[in-house]
Amino acid sequence: MQHEQEFLDLLYARLAELRARAEESVREALGRDGHTFQARLERDVAVAEQSGLLAAFDSGEHGLCFGRLEFRDGRDHHIGRIGIRRDDAERTPLVVDWRAEVARPFYLATGHTPMGLRRRRHITTERRRVTALHDEILDLTDPERTGHEGADADAVLLAALDSARTGRMHDIVQTIQAEQDRIIRAPHHGVLVVEGGPGTGKTVVALHRAAFLLYAHREQLARRAVLIVGPNPAFLGYIGEVLPSLGETGVLLATPGELFPGVTATGTDTPRAAEVKGGAAMAEALARYIRDRQTLPDPEIVIDHEDGELRLDAEIAEAARSRARGTGLPHNLARPYFAFAVIDALTAQLADRLGADPYGGPNLLGPDDIAQLGKAIAASTEVHAAVDELWPALTPEQLVADFLEEPVHLPEADAAAIRRAGGAWTPADVPLLDEAAELLGEDDSAARAAAEAARQERISYAQGVLDLSYGSRTQEFEDRDDEESEVLAAHDLVDAERLAERHEEADHRSAAERAAADRTWAFGHIIVDEAQELSAMAWRLLMRRCPTRSMTLVGDPAQAAEPGGCGAWENILPPHVGDRWEHVRLGVNYRTPAEIMEVAADVVRSADPSFVPPRSVRSTGVRPWALRSGDLPGAVSEAVAREARTEGRLAVIAPRDLLPALAAALPDASSGAVPDLTRPVVLLDPRQAKGLEFDTVIVVEPAEFGASDLYVALTRATQRLGVVHAGALPAGLEGLEGWE
């Protein structure tokens, strides 16, 4: 214990040195002269690099070192959250990053396969003090014993599982199990599906996988960023501290409703509306609706012109439309082709009229005359108005709002379910907006032309600077011999274009920040939690965000509850990747005690006798209880008061329509769209509870839950489970004991 404490003191002293050095580097960089572009660039890069180091050092403050590996060949490594080296010529490692290959035996070695280890030590710390050691001797021929060996190799894991929740998910770097380690370190190419029942750790494994991939493929993924998609804002708040605690901040966390820049989805759909909007048929309906907006005149549009009327009839418009559609470009990008075809046809019409030879000869107008007519027609506001009428420039928001106001190309029952005029965007609208954006495209030719004009202006200015530099050489230099005149000036080192580039403002936002603002951003890797809940349209959006199809999908089809969700992996993946995906399953339940898991499994087996739940690794000896009362708010308040005497966090999970009455009875509970999960008591509906865990859970009126929602609610507890009900209990819960 003393030896490990001395080492930990040395480690924190070294961390303090590195932090102080990084802070000084930041101060020095901020104090530099930033009057030139080059100086500002160097300053910003230095600040970003050193600030990233400071974030990593701060993340390692808690639980800096948690393990030690002693190999039979004499090697000895301490394992920690981040890698730290000594300040010597060899840069000797003081502590090895848990993601390094040399640290793998800490998670995988067994007595049967020791991987060269003699001893594996788990080091438990509190703040900066060593509080416990747990040794495992893997070389059975080694006679040396320390007295810290434990008969139960899972003692550290079980201690972590029994600890009280805090309302925030913690990392598991100290207790990663072998099956989890293999998933965390799996190659990042292709689609990896991680399936597991409640409490199997699939979410935290996915987050550690993100940390590992950012460590192993730093250059690639730091540039492209990693996207983590969670089911709701409460869940993202719950997991939000895991990656920063591992020293990783280069990720974007978002719900499906936050993946269209500029749109905040605050509205709510009915279950039926969400199901219709999420169906794959919506993609075809939107595509056909856009074609409907590419119209023909009935019978013609008459355009006033100084040389007589021009007639834009259906024949001209149909030819122009065929030409534009033939390009295969999205609607807005094909629009200029339609406009040019219309202008060409009207120019020919006017040229035929003005240049007709009364004796039947060739047109009297020359090419230059016809070109001038075309320019005049192209500048006509009435021609522009006619083009806008027949082939309008559209925005995704405008298109989807118009479509929802009067849905077409859908069965009438589906159209009635989603029909609405105005209102806030809903999460199910976001994939429709993204689909519309893809079908419409963005005609940025005007913006690109303006940017190029500005660039040419900068180049012209830079060339003037270089010309002045060249002309200002003194006659003294001109008169020197060749050897003496080899003096480099600005015009010798850089041309005008390169000099102009130095004055362009660089974008110093992180990759994650830039990705959040760019709908077309291609992420290096995407992790999706509760993946079974996403609709077919949401999957189309995500696949566009990751053209390489490098994804980790986490979920459990048995917990599928969203009406538009795809559910089974066989429904989600073949349309996008065929059979090119790998499926792994986590079968050990680390969260839910055996007593609670048995009750939850009975509920599922009442409908599916073949159901096999994940195996719980621990038992608490505390049986779930039930309380029946005609006064639900009063009974829940009484139950909360009793259960709140125990350590940890408590969640009341109830049907949504009961939440207002329960919130009034529980004034100290946190509730709402984004509840504060760190509060002692939280009030949630079953969808909000997905992916979360609490020490104690009270489920209210379970007969009103859907089957999958009830399964989710029953499996959120790590210690105690209670049920409060007024009506009859659903199948599988009838045998619960009364409240003692």
N, C-alpha and C positions, 0 to 999 in steps of 0.2 A: 504494500500500500504506500509506504514511504517512497519507494523507488518510483512508482507511477506518479505520485504527487509531485516529486521533484521534476520529473520529465514534463508534466503538465505545466508547471510554473515556467520552465524553460520555453515551452511552446508559446505560452501567452506573452512572454517577454519578447519573443521573436515576432509574434503577430503585432505587438505594439510598435516595434521598430518599423515593420513594413507599412503599417497604417500611417505612422508619422511621416515616413518618406513619401507616401502617396499624397498625403495632405499638403506637404511642402511643395511637391511637384505641381499640384493644382494651384496653389497660391502663386508660384512662380509663373505658371502659364497665364493666369488671369492678369498678372502684372505686366505682361509683355506689351510692347507697342503694337496696336492692332490697326494702324492707319492704312496699311496696304493689304490687298487681298491675300497675298502669300502669308503675311504675318497672321492675319485672322484665321486662315486655314490651319496653320501650324498650331496656333493657340487652341482652336476648337478641337482638333484631333487629340492634342495632349490632354486637355481637360476631360474629353470623353473617355480616353484610355485609363487615366488615373482614377476617374470617378467610378468606372467599372471595377477597378481593383478594390477601391474602397467598399463598394457594395458587396463584393465577394468576401472581403475581410470581415465586414459586419455580419454577413450571413453565417460565418464560421464561429462567431462568438459563442453561441450556445452549442454545447456538445461537440467542441472542436475536435476532440479525439475520443473514439469510443471502442477501439479494438487494437489488438497486437497479434502479430503472426510470428512465431518462432519456427524456423525451418530446420530440418535435420542437417542441412549443409552449413548451418551457422548463420544464415541470413536472419535478420530481425527487422520487422517493419511495423510501425504504428500506423493505424488506419483512421482517417478522419473525413470530415465534410469537404475540406479543400486541401490541396497539396501545398505544403510549406517546406522551403529548403533553407539550409544553413547558409550563412554568409561566408562561404569559403570558396577556394578556387574550383573545387569539384562540384559545387552547388549540391552538396549531399542532401538527400531528402530527410527532413525531420519527421514529417507525417505524409503518408501517401493518400491521394484522393481516392475515395471509395470506388470511383468509376474506372480506375486504372486496372490493367490486366493483372498486375501482381497482387491486387487486393481480392481477386476472385475467390481464392481458397477460403477467405473469411466467410463466404456465403455457401460454398459448395462442398468443402471438404467433409468427409465422414470417416469413421473408423475403418470402414471397408475400403474407401478411396481417400486416403489422407492428403493427396496432392503434394507430397513432400513435407507436410507440416509435422512438427513435433508437438506443438502446443498452440491452441487458439484461446486468446483471452478477451473476454468482454469487459469493458471498463465503463462503469456507470458513474456519471458525474452530476453534481448539482452546482450550477454556476461554475466556479473555477475550482471546485473541490472534488476529489475522488471519494466516492461514497461506498462503492462496492466493486468487487472483482468476481468474475466467474470464469474459471479455467476448464478447458477440455483437453485432455491428453489424447492425441490421435495416434501417436507412436506407442503401441502397447508394449513395446520392449523397453521403453524408457523408464528407468527406475525412479527418476526424480519426481517428487510430489511437492506442491507448495502449500497444501492445506486448503486452497481455494477451489479445488475441484468440486463439481456438483454432480450428484447422481442423475439429475434431470437436466439434459442438455437444452431443454426448452424453457428453463427458468427465466431467462432474460425476456424472451418473447411473452410468456404468460404475465410477467410483471408489467410489461408495457400494455398488454391487453386489458388488465384489471385496473389500470390507472384511470382516474376520473377524466371525462371529456372536458374540453375548454370552449367548445363552440367553433373551433377552427381545426381543420385537418392537420395532423403532424406528419412529417416525413417518417420513413421506416428504415433509414440507412443502417441503423443498428440491428435490425431484426429481419432483413430481407431473407426470405426462405429460398431454397434451391429452385423450386418451380417458378417462383417469381423472378429470380435472377436470370433464368434462361430467357424469359420474355423481355425483361428490361434490356438485355444485351443482344437481342435478335437483330439481324441486319435490317436496315431501314428501307431497303428497296421493296416495292410491292405493298400489298395490303395484308396486314396481320390482324386477324380477328381474335380478340380475347374475350371469351365468354365465361361467365361465372355467376353463381347465385349470390344472394345477399351475403355481405360480410366476407367475401372471398378476397377482397383487397384489389379488385381489378382497376378501380379508379386510381388508387395511390400507386399501383404498379405502372399504370399508363403515365402518370406524372413523373415518376422516376425514370421511365423510358425516355421521356422528353429531355430530362436532365442529362441522361447518358448520351443520347444522340447529339445534343449540343456540345458535349465534351469530346466525343469521338469524331464528329464531323463539323468542328467549329467553323472552319472557313466557309464551307458551303452553306450550312444552316444559319449561321449568323447573318449571312448576306440575304438569304431568302426568307428567314424567320420561320417559326413554328406556330401553327394555329391550334388552339385547344378550344373545342366547342362543347359547352355544357348545357344542360336542359333549362336552367332558369337563373336569374341573377342571384338568388339566395345560395345556390350551389356554387356559383363562381366565387362568391364571397367566402364560402366555407373552405374552398381549396386554394384561395388566393395567396396564402403564405407559404405553400409547400415549395414551389420552385425558387422563390427568393431565399428561403432558408437553405437551399442547396446551391446558392450562388448564381442562379440563372434568372435573368430578367428579360431576355430577348425573345419573349413569347407574347402572343396576342391571345387573350382570353375573351370569348364572346359567346352569346347565345345565338341560336339560329335567327332570331329576330333582330340581331344587331349587325348582320352581314351585308347590308346595303348602305354604303356611306351616305350620310345626309338624312337618313330616315330613322326615326325612333318609333318602334312598334309598341304603342301603349294601349291599343284597342283590344277587344276580346271578341272572338268568334264563338258561335254556337258549335258544339261538337260536330254537328252535321256539316256546317259551313267549312270547318277546318278540314274535314274529311274530303269534301269535294275539291277544295282549293289545293290539297296536297296530292290529288290523283294525277297520274301521268297524262291523262287526257287533257289536262289544262294546257300543256305545251302545244299540242296541236290546235286547241281552241284559240289560243293567243296568236299563233302563226296565221291561222285563217282570218282572224279578226284584223290583223295588220294588212293582209291582202285586200280585205274589204275596204280599207281606207285608201287604196290605190284605185281611184274611181275614173269613170269616163263621163264626158259631158252629155247631157240629154236635152236637145240633140246637139247643141253647139254653144260655144262661148264666143260672143262677138267682142272684139278688142278694138277700141278706137285708135287710129294711127293717123298721123298728119298726111299720109299719102293714101288714105282710104282705110276702110274697115278690114280687119283680119279676122278670119273665122277658124276657130280651133274646134274642129268637129270630132266625133267619136273615132273616125278612121285614123286621124293624126294621133290622137291620144292613145289609141290601141297599139299603134306601131311604136310609139315612144315607150309605152308601158312594157311591151314585149322586149324592147331593147334593154330597158333598165333591169327587168327581171332576169334577163339572160346573162347578166353579169354575175349572178349568184351572190351579190353583195347584200348585206343587211339593208333594211329599208332606207335609213337616212343616208347611208353611203351610196346607195343606188340612185338617190334623188337627183344628183347633178346630171347623171346620164339621161334621166327622163327629161330634165329641163333642157339640156343641150339638144336632144332630139326634137322637142317641141319648137325650140328657137330655130333649128335648121329647117324644119318643115314650114314654119311661118315665113322665114326669110325666102325660101324657095317660092312660096305662094305670092309674096310681094314682088319678088324679082320677075316672076312670070307676068305679072300684071304690068309693071312699069317698063320692062324691057322687051315686051312682045313686039315683034316685027309685023307691021300691018300687012306685009306682003308674004307672011308665012316663013320668013327666013329664021336664022338662029337668033337667040336672045341678044339684044343690043347692049346689054350691060356686061362689062368686063368683070374679072374676078375681084379686083379692088373695089368696084362699085358694089358688088354683092356683099363683100366683107363689111363695108360701111353700113349697109342696110342691116346686116346681122348684129353689129354692135349696137345700133339704135334700138333694135327689137329687144336685145338682151338687157338694155338699160331701162326698158319700159316698166313702170310700176304696175300697169295693168297685166302685162305678161307674167310678172312675178306673182301677182294675185291669182292669176289663173293656174299657175303651177302649184301654188299653195293649196288651192281648192282641190286639185286633182291628185296631188301627191304631197300631202302636208309633211313638214318636219315635225316629228313627234318626240316627246320625252317619255321615259318609262312611267313616271308618275301620272302624266296626263292619260296615257294609253290605258293603264290598269284602272284608273278611276272611271274612265268612260266605259270600259268593259264591265266593271262591277255594277255600274248604274243600269246597264241593260245587257246582261250576259247573253251571248249567242254561241251557236255551235256546240251546245250542251243539251242533254235531255231537260225538259221543262222542270222536272223535280229538282235537278241539280242547280239549274239556273235560279229557281226560286229560293234555294237555300243560301245562295251567296249574294243575291241582289241587294244592293244598298246604294244610297245616294249620299256621298260625302262620308264624314266620320273619320276617326283616327285609323291609322294603319295598324294592322294586327300582325302577329308573328307569321301567320299563314300567308299574308300578303307579300312578305319579303321575297320568297322564292319566285313569286309571280313578277315582281318588279325586276329581279335579276334576269329572269327569262326574257322579259320585254326588252331590257337593255341589250341583251345578246342579240335578239331578233332585229332591233332597231339600229344598233351601232351608233357611233357618235361621229358626226361629220366635223372633224376638227381642222379642216383645211384652212379656214380663215385664221384660226389661232396659230397654226403652223406657219402660214404666210407672214403673219405679223411678227412672229418670233424670228423668222429668217430675216425679215427686213431689219429688225433691231440688231440682229447678229451682224449683218453686212455693214450697218452703220458703225458698230463697234470696231469692226475690222478696218473700215475706212479711217476712223479716228486713229487707230493704232498705227496704220501705215503712215499717217501724217506725223506721228510722234517719231517713228523710225526715220522718216525722211529728214526731220529736223536734226535727229541725232547724227545722221550721216553728213548732213551739210554743215554741222557745227564743228567738224574737225578743223583744227587750226592749220594754217599754212606751214607751221613748224613740223607737224606730222607729215604733211604732203611732201615736204622737202627732204625728209629723212630717207636713208637708204632702205632697201627691202628688209634687211635683218632687224633694223631698229623700229620699223613701222609695223611689226607684228603685234600690234596692241589691239586686244579684243574690245569691241564696243557692243552696245545693245543690238544693233542691226546684224552683228556677226553671230549672235547666239540664238536669236529667236526671230521668226517671221511674224507678219502682222496678225495672222490668224491665231497663232499660239499666244501672242501678247494679248489679244482680245479675250481669249479664253480665261486668262488669269484674272480678268475683271468681272467674270460671271459669278453670281452668288451661288455657292454650293449649298446643297440640302444636307444639313447635319442631323436630321432626325434619325432615330433608330429605325432599323428595318421594320420592326413591329409597328411603330408609329406611322411610317409611310404606308405599310400594308393596310392599316385600319382606314386610311383615307382613299385607297385605290381599289375600285371594284375589280379591276383586271389583274390584280397582283397574283403571282403564282408562288404559293408557299412551298418551302422545301419539304415540309412534312405536316400532316394534319392528324390530330388526335380527336376522336369524337367519343364522348361519354354518353351513355344511354342511347347508343346508336340505333337500337331497335325502334325508338320512338320517332325517328325522322321520316318525313313523307318522301314520296318519289320525287316531288318537285324540289324538296330541300336537298336531296342527294344530287340532283342535276346541278344545283348551285355549287355544292362542295366539290364535285368532280371538276368543275370549271376552275376552281381555285387551286387545284393540284393536278396539272396535266401529267405529271410523272406517276400519279397514283401511288405515292408513297404515304401510306396511312396506317394508323393504328386505331382500330374500331373496338370499342369496349361496350359490353352490354349483356343483357339476359333476355332472350325472347319471352321467357316465362313472366317477365315483369312488364311486358308491353301493355300500354294503357291508352296512348293517344289514338283517337279514332282514325287519323290519317297515316299512322305509322306503318312502316313496311313489315315490322316484326321479324320474321325469319331471315337469316343471312342469305338464303337461296332466293329470296325476293329482292333483296337490296343490291347484291353485287353483280350477278350475271349480266344485267343490261349495260354495265360499265366496264367490267374487267373479265367477263367470261368466267372461266374456272381458275383464273390466275390469282388465287388468294389462299392464304394459309389460316387454318383454324386451330386454336389451342383453347383448352378449358382449364379453369382453376376449380378444384373440387374441395378445397378446405375452407371452412368458415371460421375466420379468426374473430369476427365481431360478436356473433349471436350465440349466447350460451345454449347448451343442448336442451335445457328445459323450455326455452322460448322457441327454438327451432322445431322442436317436436310439435308444438301447438300450430305453428305456421304451416308445417308440412301436412298436418291433418286437414287443414282448411283446403289446401290445394288437392290433396288426395280425394276429398269428397267429390270432386269433379273429375279428377284424373288419377285413378288408382295406381297407375304405373309411375307416378312422379317419384323421383329420387332426389332428396335435398342434398345440399353440400354438407359435408361432415364437420360438425363443430369440434374444435380442439379443446374446449374447456366446459366445465360445468360449475354453476354457482350454488346449486342447492336451493335456489329460490324459485318456487313455482309461480307462474302467472296467475292472476286473480281476476274475478269479475264482480261487478257491483251493479245491481238493477235498481233503478229509481225512476219515479215519474217526474222528478225535478232534475233534469239533466244538468243545467248550469250549476245548481246548488251542489249536486253530487260530485260534479267535476271539481268544483272549487274545494270541497272537502277532501277529495282524493289528492289533489295537488298539494294542499297544506300538509297532508300526512307524508306523502312521498318526498316532498321538498326537504324533509329533515335529513335525508341521505345526501351523501356527497355527490357533486357533479351537476350535469345539466338535465332538465326535464322538458319533454315535448308533449303537448296535447295535439293529437292528430284527429281531425273531425271533418265530416262533410262540409263543403263550402257554405251551404245555406245555414249551417248552425254556427258559423264563426262569429257573426255579430253578437249573438246572445252570450256565447262563451267569452268573448272579449270583454263584455260588460261585467261578467262574473269574475274575470281574472284581470283586474286593472293593472297589475304589475307585469303581466305577460307581454312579450314583444310579439307583434303580429303585423300583418300587412303584406304588400307585394314583396318587400325586401326586409324581412324581420332581422333583428339583431340576434344572431345565433350565440353570441357570447353572454346573453342575459340568462339568469337562472332558469326561467320558464319561457318557453316559446310556443306560440299557437300557430298551427299549420294546417293546410289541407293536404291530402295524400300526394298530390302532384308536386307540391313544394318540398315534401319530405324525401323525394327521390335522391339517393346518393348520400344522404346525411346520416348521422348517428348521434345518439344521446345515451346517457347513463340509464335514464328511466323514460318510458313511453307510456302514455295513457291514450288508448284508442277509444273514441266516442261513437256510439251507435254504429257498430260495424256492419249491420245488415244493410245500411244504405251505401256501402262502398261497392265498387266494382270488384270483381274477383282479383285482378292483378293489383289494384290499389290497396286492397286489404292485405294481400301478401307483402307488399312493400311496407305498409304501416306496421305490421306485426314484427317485422325484422329490423327495425331501426334501433332497438334497445341493446345495450351492451351488458346490462345488469338486471333490470326489473321491468316487467310488463304488466299493465293492468287494462281492463276493459270496463267502461261505464256505458250502460245501455238502458233504454226504456222499453224497446220492443224485444222481440225474440232474437236470440243469437243465431247467426248463420251456422250452417253445417260445419263441423270441425271444432267449434268453440263451445258446444253445449256442455262439455265435461269440465269446464274451468271451475276451479274451487272458488268459494265465496271469499269475500274480503274479511280477513281475520282481524 
